[in-house]
């Protein structure tokens, strides 16, 4: 049975979080927009039951302005601090909890996701070690994979990008924590020309059938093998049919036309239980919505009766 998930953007999600008394709203929500930057990312999976590995960052061709680390996995511990403390390149770090959601059909109590600013630890291209991402417990706290995102300046402003980041812990299956499926909306894109991409960081991918990705009501990717746990390197942990972590980029240029544009991504579930952790909309510099004040078109009337206001943390890279 196919299901559709709603990612409620903005203040409505914030309200639900506050009502729950913590990080309870786990849909993918806006985090920040990095304007006028160069960008690269890397991932590592196959960590289930191990909690160790290495992540190889490439593509950095200038000083790193900022770097973010994301991780996600199933857990029998519902405390938000369950897997908050991990070790990145030999340094203990503490992540910000992104919420509790379903374990994605594994039999654990839940899943949890985290984000940490690791700017001071990422100097450029290289291999960065990962450890302490698995806690044997009891209760067991496990890990699917890790993503590293780096923002830098290569000295050529002609190829700069605007990077719009959504993050959370959003299971695509019907569960008690978040709405079924995924649903992301970005309004007010001021597009002129150049390539645009959607980059998805997804946990729990295996060789099962994934539901189609629908962008603005049209098929971006048809139902089939999409998030198969095979797009990033991985270790020896977990199942034999996927590393349980993916970073996949989709060219969405053809969905934009000169002028103001809106993008809406939706998907459901076929047979692969997945968690959306990060969604990046990668636009030519100057195309991202410039402020956190929404236009009328960004107001979303939610089924709960709440009105959601689109918002972002604005981050401009120094030139």
Phi, psi and omega per residue, in radians:
X1 nan 2.153 -3.138
X2 -1.354 2.517 -3.134
X3 -2.335 2.668 3.115
X4 -2.037 2.362 3.127
X5 -1.779 2.510 3.031
X6 -1.863 2.215 2.990
X7 -1.783 1.860 -3.048
X8 -1.479 2.029 -3.031
X9 -1.504 2.331 2.868
X10 1.719 -2.563 -2.941
X11 -1.148 -0.469 3.115
X12 -1.098 -0.736 3.087
X13 -1.116 -0.696 3.110
X14 -1.082 -0.739 3.122
X15 -1.068 -0.764 -3.137
X16 -1.120 -0.620 3.090
X17 -1.088 -0.816 -3.121
X18 -1.130 -0.708 3.135
X19 -1.085 -0.662 -3.112
X20 -1.284 -0.242 3.126
X21 1.313 0.885 -3.129
X22 2.533 -2.805 3.124
X23 -1.482 1.479 -3.078
X24 -1.891 -0.477 3.103
X25 -1.503 1.983 -2.962
X26 -1.948 0.140 3.040
X27 -1.072 2.750 3.035
X28 -1.163 2.181 -3.092
X29 -2.272 2.767 3.121
X30 -1.061 2.384 3.053
X31 -1.906 -1.109 3.098
X32 -2.794 2.833 2.996
X33 -2.042 2.232 3.073
X34 -1.791 2.000 -3.063
X35 -1.637 2.504 2.993
X36 1.022 0.953 -3.049
X37 -2.294 2.940 2.863
X38 -1.858 2.656 -2.928
X39 -2.542 2.500 2.988
X40 -2.621 2.825 3.129
X41 -2.560 2.812 3.102
X42 -2.588 2.728 -3.127
X43 -2.453 2.900 3.106
X44 -2.641 2.313 3.122
X45 -2.180 -2.724 3.138
X46 1.084 0.588 -3.058
X47 -1.816 -0.074 -3.048
X48 -0.989 2.217 3.128
X49 1.343 -0.038 -3.130
X50 -2.027 -0.976 3.127
X51 1.358 0.218 3.134
X52 -2.272 2.839 3.096
X53 2.853 -2.902 3.094
X54 -2.430 2.582 3.106
X55 -2.152 2.198 -3.045
X56 -1.764 1.972 -3.139
X57 -1.658 2.255 3.112
X58 -2.379 2.886 3.080
X59 1.630 -0.056 3.101
X60 -1.420 2.160 -3.090
X61 -2.257 0.588 3.109
X62 -3.110 -3.131 -3.118
X63 -1.043 2.369 3.120
X64 -1.401 2.131 3.100
X65 -1.499 -0.667 3.119
X66 -2.789 2.757 3.130
X67 -2.578 2.462 -3.131
X68 -2.178 2.472 3.061
X69 -2.054 2.293 3.086
X70 -2.098 2.507 3.020
X71 -2.570 2.736 -3.014
X72 -2.706 2.535 3.055
X73 -3.051 2.960 3.127
X74 -1.364 2.808 -3.054
X75 -2.725 2.586 2.945
X76 -1.734 0.128 3.117
X77 -1.995 2.131 -3.123
X78 -1.585 -0.025 3.068
X79 -1.136 2.371 -3.117
X80 -1.090 -0.358 -3.140
X81 -1.526 0.077 -2.975
X82 -0.902 -0.824 3.127
X83 -2.224 0.575 -3.075
X84 -1.262 -0.557 -3.070
X85 -1.833 2.045 -3.127
X86 -2.376 3.125 -3.121
X87 -2.126 2.159 3.141
X88 -2.072 2.044 3.131
X89 0.918 0.722 3.080
X90 1.481 -0.013 -3.132
X91 -1.995 2.277 3.086
X92 -1.253 2.281 3.140
X93 -2.248 2.759 3.128
X94 -2.108 2.156 -3.102
X95 -1.588 2.788 3.008
X96 -1.549 2.150 3.133
X97 -1.111 2.380 3.116
X98 -1.858 0.034 3.030
X99 2.154 2.859 3.105
X100 -1.825 2.408 3.055
X101 -2.525 -2.955 -3.124
X102 -1.177 2.685 3.134
X103 -1.399 -0.039 3.111
X104 1.185 0.906 2.915
X105 1.305 0.416 -3.111
X106 -1.781 -0.336 -3.101
X107 1.693 0.104 3.002
X108 -1.418 3.015 3.137
X109 -1.247 -0.652 -3.038
X110 -2.892 -3.020 2.917
X111 -2.293 2.757 3.121
X112 -2.417 2.633 3.131
X113 -2.323 2.675 -3.072
X114 -2.505 2.754 3.061
X115 -2.349 2.441 3.083
X116 -2.398 2.500 3.012
X117 -1.461 2.035 -3.094
X118 -2.083 0.501 -3.083
X119 -0.951 -0.755 -3.075
X120 -1.200 -0.258 -3.077
X121 -1.815 -0.133 -3.095
X122 -1.969 1.891 -3.085
X123 -1.726 -0.225 -3.120
X124 2.731 -2.717 3.119
X125 -1.068 2.592 3.102
X126 2.709 3.140 3.127
X127 -1.808 2.161 -3.096
X128 -1.991 2.287 -3.072
X129 -1.435 2.632 3.128
X130 -2.233 2.296 3.091
X131 -2.698 2.874 3.128
X132 1.126 0.496 3.076
X133 -1.584 -0.051 3.090
X134 -2.158 2.249 3.089
X135 -2.030 2.008 -3.049
X136 -1.219 -0.326 3.072
X137 1.221 -2.639 0.153
X138 -1.348 2.658 -0.086
X139 -1.386 2.652 3.139
X140 -1.202 2.348 3.013
X141 -2.155 2.044 -2.990
X142 -1.998 -3.125 -3.001
X143 -2.489 2.449 3.031
X144 -1.687 -0.901 -3.088
X145 -3.035 -3.139 -3.010
X146 -2.429 2.506 3.008
X147 -2.159 2.461 3.041
X148 -2.088 2.205 -3.133
X149 -2.079 2.277 -3.107
X150 -2.175 2.393 3.117
X151 -2.057 2.260 -3.002
X152 -2.601 3.078 3.082
X153 -2.150 2.111 -3.122
X154 -1.627 0.047 3.106
X155 1.576 -0.103 3.134
X156 -2.006 1.786 -3.105
X157 -1.247 -0.243 -3.123
X158 -1.203 -0.372 -3.124
X159 -1.906 0.294 -3.129
X160 -1.142 2.718 -3.090
X161 -2.221 2.762 2.901
X162 -1.865 2.138 -3.066
X163 -1.944 1.955 3.139
X164 -1.736 2.138 -3.016
X165 -1.960 2.193 2.910
X166 -1.892 2.485 3.050
X167 -2.546 2.858 -3.132
X168 2.923 -2.760 3.048
X169 -2.439 1.536 -2.889
X170 -2.059 1.736 3.073
X171 -1.264 2.504 3.138
X172 -1.479 -0.128 -3.117
X173 -1.660 2.790 3.110
X174 -1.163 2.172 -3.091
X175 -2.696 3.067 -3.035
X176 -1.426 -0.128 -2.998
X177 -1.730 -0.707 -3.079
X178 -2.507 2.894 -3.111
X179 -1.140 2.612 -3.128
X180 -1.198 2.571 3.128
X181 1.381 -2.958 3.025
X182 -2.212 2.608 3.124
X183 -2.729 1.918 -3.090
X184 -2.110 2.336 3.099
X185 -2.251 2.277 2.996
X186 -2.201 2.068 -3.114
X187 -1.877 2.763 3.021
X188 1.397 0.462 3.070
X189 -1.266 2.152 -3.125
X190 -1.745 1.477 -3.001
X191 -1.606 2.395 3.023
X192 -2.020 -1.024 3.135
X193 -2.850 2.996 3.113
X194 1.789 2.895 -3.091
X195 -1.342 2.583 3.068
X196 -2.318 2.544 -3.060
X197 -2.396 2.662 2.927
X198 -1.965 2.209 3.133
X199 -2.085 2.113 -3.095
X200 -1.899 2.270 3.033
X201 -1.887 1.964 -2.903
X202 -2.274 2.341 3.089
X203 -1.701 2.627 2.993
X204 1.457 0.229 3.131
X205 -1.175 2.312 3.058
X206 -2.425 -3.139 -3.071
X207 -1.410 1.033 3.018
X208 -2.069 2.942 -3.107
X209 -1.354 2.302 3.111
X210 -1.798 2.606 3.103
X211 -1.238 2.664 3.139
X212 -1.049 2.550 2.983
X213 -1.626 2.138 -3.083
X214 -1.929 2.139 -3.141
X215 -2.055 2.094 -3.110
X216 0.911 0.680 3.087
X217 1.417 -0.032 3.139
X218 -1.981 2.715 -3.102
X219 -1.346 2.016 3.014
X220 -1.422 -0.828 3.073
X221 -2.404 2.225 -3.108
X222 -1.269 2.837 3.053
X223 -0.926 2.322 -3.102
X224 2.764 -2.710 -3.126
X225 -1.420 1.764 -3.116
X226 -1.960 -1.171 -3.136
X227 -1.756 1.575 -2.988
X228 -1.821 0.081 -3.095
X229 1.195 0.561 -3.067
X230 -2.278 0.131 -3.030
X231 -1.624 -0.221 3.104
X232 -2.273 2.788 3.074
X233 -1.120 2.840 3.132
X234 -2.755 2.902 3.121
X235 -1.597 -2.769 -3.036
X236 -1.704 0.064 -3.115
X237 -1.453 2.722 3.045
X238 1.519 -2.904 -3.057
X239 -1.282 2.948 -3.120
X240 -1.539 -0.086 -3.062
X241 -1.984 0.673 3.054
X242 2.558 2.526 -3.122
X243 -1.423 -0.004 3.092
X244 1.158 0.357 3.082
X245 -2.651 2.420 3.117
X246 -2.467 2.521 2.854
X247 -2.225 1.979 -3.078
X248 -2.269 2.315 3.123
X249 -1.841 2.414 3.116
X250 -2.141 2.315 3.082
X251 -1.340 2.087 -3.113
X252 -2.033 0.303 -3.092
X253 -0.980 -0.710 -3.062
X254 -1.188 -0.213 3.129
X255 -1.552 -0.036 -3.131
X256 -1.976 2.616 3.050
X257 -2.364 2.726 -3.116
X258 -0.953 2.331 -3.101
X259 2.005 -2.833 -3.137
X260 -1.380 2.358 -3.101
X261 -2.334 2.654 2.951
X262 -2.073 2.559 3.047
X263 -2.164 2.343 3.071
X264 -2.347 2.061 3.135
X265 -1.880 2.271 3.053
X266 -2.350 2.696 2.995
X267 -2.778 2.921 3.103
X268 -2.209 -2.423 -3.141
X269 -2.426 2.401 3.016
X270 -1.879 -1.344 3.079
X271 -2.374 0.012 -3.123
X272 -1.872 1.966 3.103
X273 -1.372 2.137 -2.995
X274 -2.296 2.788 2.992
X275 -2.185 2.146 2.995
X276 -1.427 2.133 -3.111
X277 -1.897 -0.750 3.113
X278 -2.419 2.409 2.946
X279 -2.214 2.153 -3.134
X280 -1.950 2.229 2.972
X281 -1.835 1.953 -2.993
X282 -1.788 1.904 -3.011
X283 -2.077 2.747 2.986
X284 -1.037 2.551 -3.134
X285 -0.966 2.336 -3.134
X286 1.678 -0.135 -3.072
X287 -1.603 -0.448 -3.081
X288 -1.207 2.597 3.065
X289 -0.917 2.221 -2.926
X290 -1.393 -0.311 -3.070
X291 -2.368 2.963 3.088
X292 -1.548 0.025 3.139
X293 -1.575 2.056 -3.026
X294 -1.316 2.574 2.913
X295 -1.376 2.858 3.138
X296 -0.937 -0.533 -3.091
X297 -1.213 -0.235 -3.113
X298 -1.619 0.017 3.116
X299 -1.383 2.225 -3.116
X300 -2.026 2.176 3.063
X301 -1.544 2.018 -3.054
X302 -1.585 2.725 -3.141
X303 -1.049 -0.425 3.141
X304 -1.346 -0.131 -3.102
X305 1.649 -0.032 3.126
X306 -1.535 2.587 3.051
X307 -1.761 2.188 -3.116
X308 -1.706 2.302 3.107
X309 -1.801 2.194 3.098
X310 -1.109 2.368 3.139
X311 -2.614 2.686 3.063
X312 -2.537 2.646 2.878
X313 -1.408 2.245 -3.097
X314 -1.627 2.269 3.113
X315 -2.357 2.035 3.134
X316 -1.910 2.219 3.130
X317 -1.317 2.340 3.104
X318 -1.201 2.392 3.130
X319 -1.633 nan nan
